[in-house]
Amino acid sequence: IEDGALIEKGACSVSIIHGELTPDRAKAMSGRRNTPYEAGQKYSAAAISLVFHSRSPLVPTFRADVRFFEISGDGVWFGGGADLTP
């Protein structure tokens, strides 16, 4: 989105990936739980990012990110946030 009456610039980005946990990643993620993850476990991840810059200097920039992470059959994480920046 660009050069609109309200939005000077705006963008949306989507990422979707999948793969297998490396030994280092499995070890790092296991510190948060009692049962450790194992290298080779399959995972999927998705994210969407939004940013909108208003044409008016009196309206703040809006930014948001939402993320989803799943380890096949063994855990799901969802997070993200949004903010207004002057």
HELIX and SHEET records of a PDB file:
HELIX    1   1 PRO A   23  SER A   30  1                                   8    
SHEET    1   A 4 ILE A   7  GLU A  20  0                                        
SHEET    2   A 4 LYS A  42  SER A  54 -1                                        
SHEET    3   A 4 THR A  61  ILE A  71 -1                                        
SHEET    4   A 4 GLY A  75  THR A  85 -1                                        
END                                                                             
